[in-house]
Amino acid sequence: MKRFLSIPIFVTAVLCLTAAASAQSVKVSNVLGKHFLASNRAIELELPDEMDGVWFIVGWIKADGQQIGMRRVGRAGRHCYDMRQHPDWKGQIQAVAVNVTGVRGRVKEPTFLDELDMFWEPEWITPSTVNVLTGRLLFSRSWNVILLLILGVSTLFFAGFRKKPIVLSLILGFLFSWGVMDLRAVYDRAVAVYEVESHHLEMPPLMNVKKFSDRASEIIGRATWRHEPFQGVYGSFIKYRLAEHPYAPPGSDLPAPYLLTQTPKDRQVLWQYADYCLIQKDPP
């Protein structure tokens, strides 16, 4: 989970504040609700099959005007998405929207079945969660707290009903709760692998640069290339992707017939995808 400002998302959300939207009524729009208390509220979306495993963004505006955004992974069909674990999903919410148009959605208080549905939503590992996962809730309670409860109950079971020594009961209870935690994590990884392999999914921040660099690699072949500065991690990704091709680092005198840039200007473009361009400077 990652907090960030995404101007297009929030501009859309602000514009849609003028639309007739109710926090508890379903409508075909990217605005799910406005002017509601976040306490014990989740969002419900009905996504088409082609959105299964595809990333989308949820953005909301707090009472103080602060704009918050987070990435979620879509699930085909009607499902609830738990927002309560996010520290900024609290108090009065001015509006909440998603960057997916033409889908049915709403803000609602989860039912018993919704709680189970949200608990079984896989938690994907992303670039923003590589070191820590946000965790999940079950009936508004942290999964970690529930695991501690399982530890306590299982320890009492082994000590009271199975007549095991207390130390051994504690060890067995710990192993049992660990097994439950591990099985839940295995389910997450299995679903992630299935979705990626079934739908050939790619990581959203790198989809465009990957498609561009794959084709650029074929065009460059054994020739030398250089690049102009790229913003963020994209330049590093291109360097790794083209690491097997001869490279002319900045300031070197090596001839480089190919140039990778985001500002082609009036130069000859051999290949372009999204904002990335491959320029031919001189014949290789």
Secondary structure in CASP SS format (residue, H / E / C, confidence):
PFRMAT SS
TARGET T0000
AUTHOR 0000-0000-0000
METHOD secondary structure of the structure
MODEL  1
M C 1.00
K C 1.00
R C 1.00
F C 1.00
L C 1.00
S C 1.00
I H 1.00
P H 1.00
I H 1.00
F H 1.00
V H 1.00
T H 1.00
A H 1.00
V H 1.00
L H 1.00
C H 1.00
L C 1.00
T C 1.00
A C 1.00
A C 1.00
A C 1.00
S C 1.00
A C 1.00
Q C 1.00
S C 1.00
V C 1.00
K E 1.00
V E 1.00
S C 1.00
N C 1.00
V E 1.00
L E 1.00
G E 1.00
K E 1.00
H E 1.00
F E 1.00
L E 1.00
A C 1.00
S C 1.00
N C 1.00
R C 1.00
A E 1.00
I E 1.00
E E 1.00
L E 1.00
E E 1.00
L E 1.00
P C 1.00
D H 1.00
E H 1.00
M H 1.00
D C 1.00
G C 1.00
V C 1.00
W E 1.00
F E 1.00
I E 1.00
V E 1.00
G E 1.00
W E 1.00
I E 1.00
K E 1.00
A C 1.00
D C 1.00
G C 1.00
Q C 1.00
Q E 1.00
I E 1.00
G E 1.00
M E 1.00
R E 1.00
R E 1.00
V E 1.00
G C 1.00
R C 1.00
A C 1.00
G E 1.00
R E 1.00
H E 1.00
C E 1.00
Y E 1.00
D C 1.00
M C 1.00
R C 1.00
Q C 1.00
H C 1.00
P C 1.00
D C 1.00
W C 1.00
K C 1.00
G C 1.00
Q E 1.00
I E 1.00
Q E 1.00
A E 1.00
V E 1.00
A E 1.00
V E 1.00
N C 1.00
V C 1.00
T C 1.00
G C 1.00
V C 1.00
R E 1.00
G E 1.00
R E 1.00
V E 1.00
K E 1.00
E C 1.00
P C 1.00
T C 1.00
F H 1.00
L H 1.00
D H 1.00
E H 1.00
L H 1.00
D H 1.00
M H 1.00
F H 1.00
W C 1.00
E C 1.00
P C 1.00
E C 1.00
W C 1.00
I C 1.00
T C 1.00
P H 1.00
S H 1.00
T H 1.00
V C 1.00
N C 1.00
V C 1.00
L C 1.00
T C 1.00
G C 1.00
R C 1.00
L E 1.00
L E 1.00
F C 1.00
S C 1.00
R E 1.00
S E 1.00
W H 1.00
N H 1.00
V H 1.00
I H 1.00
L H 1.00
L H 1.00
L H 1.00
I H 1.00
L H 1.00
G H 1.00
V H 1.00
S H 1.00
T H 1.00
L H 1.00
F H 1.00
F H 1.00
A H 1.00
G H 1.00
F H 1.00
R C 1.00
K C 1.00
K C 1.00
P C 1.00
I H 1.00
V H 1.00
L H 1.00
S H 1.00
L H 1.00
I H 1.00
L H 1.00
G H 1.00
F H 1.00
L H 1.00
F H 1.00
S H 1.00
W H 1.00
G H 1.00
V H 1.00
M H 1.00
D H 1.00
L H 1.00
R H 1.00
A H 1.00
V H 1.00
Y H 1.00
D H 1.00
R H 1.00
A H 1.00
V H 1.00
A H 1.00
V H 1.00
Y H 1.00
E H 1.00
V H 1.00
E H 1.00
S H 1.00
H H 1.00
H C 1.00
L C 1.00
E C 1.00
M C 1.00
P H 1.00
P H 1.00
L H 1.00
M H 1.00
N H 1.00
V H 1.00
K H 1.00
K H 1.00
F H 1.00
S H 1.00
D H 1.00
R H 1.00
A H 1.00
S H 1.00
E H 1.00
I H 1.00
I H 1.00
G C 1.00
R C 1.00
A C 1.00
T C 1.00
W E 1.00
R E 1.00
H E 1.00
E C 1.00
P C 1.00
F C 1.00
Q C 1.00
G C 1.00
V C 1.00
Y H 1.00
G H 1.00
S H 1.00
F H 1.00
I H 1.00
K H 1.00
Y H 1.00
R H 1.00
L C 1.00
A C 1.00
E C 1.00
H C 1.00
P C 1.00
Y E 1.00
A C 1.00
P C 1.00
P C 1.00
G C 1.00
S C 1.00
D C 1.00
L C 1.00
P C 1.00
A C 1.00
P C 1.00
Y E 1.00
L E 1.00
L E 1.00
T E 1.00
Q C 1.00
T C 1.00
P C 1.00
K C 1.00
D C 1.00
R C 1.00
Q C 1.00
V E 1.00
L E 1.00
W E 1.00
Q E 1.00
Y E 1.00
A C 1.00
D C 1.00
Y E 1.00
C E 1.00
L E 1.00
I E 1.00
Q E 1.00
K C 1.00
D C 1.00
P C 1.00
P C 1.00
END
